Amino acid sequence: MSSKAYNISKAFILCISVFISSLSFAQVGDAMRGIKTVVIDPGHGGQDPGCHGSHSNEKEVTLSIGLKVGAFIEKAFPEINVVYTRKTDVFIELDERAAIANRNKADLFICIHANAGPAKAVGAETYVLGLHRTDAQRKIAERENSAIEFEADSETRYEKLSADAIIARQLQLSVFLDHSIEFAARVQYQFVDLGRENRGVRQAGFLVLYKTTMPSVLIETGFLTNPSEEKFLTDSVSQNKMAGSIFTAFEDYKRYYESADQSTQLEQSEPIDYGVT
């Protein structure tokens, strides 16, 4: 990149961040009121099956786990409004999933997916919005973003997520990105406690996360392309365990989020590095 182009890029990001700073500060005040609404987003659905294993589709796994997560929250915290982007096998457009969260003024957006990769790939990972660091992260984002292929006029409705656009969005919603990482770290900690392989907290340019205006994560629960992982993720008992782990992470995050100093620490027997990669 030339020096001139670099300076233009920096100026663009600075202008964007200044222009929307008033919005971000207003949203910070809303965030401090406590968690009132959570949106659960089971990925894919309808004509979009997502990835698949030998006998399962991603859309079925995500719906089952998503409904269980929501049920746990509803039972433990009846005062919290739990909104689902879908509760049945229907197709919901990516921008509409984000719009549902935005319209409901959600305090947390939990997007649930299943992964695809080599047959030996194993483990769970949780994503926040950001620039991908590896080719594998880029491919995951591209695969999940490919849901727009099932949408009409997607070429005109979705902008290309350039590095500048993602960085500007991170600046705009920096306080929410911090909270996204806090929740993501708690999800991964609970997965480790469950005995799942920890693939860490990662970042990539997911369209659904780009369009939300609250703390938001996308959870890749495991690899349907790995026979043992597929068996685990399609088992109802295992799904309950995964949903329970996400719920426990939510409980811990809620305590952190609503605490005066937000200094609640993860309780763990040994250090785990949850640095975003």
Helices and strands as residue ranges (DSSP letters): H 3-19, H 21-31, E 37-42, H 58-76, E 81-84, H 94-103, E 108-115, E 124-129, H 135-145, G 146-150, H 154-157, H 163-172, H 174-194, E 198-204, H 207-210, E 216-223, H 227-233, H 236-258
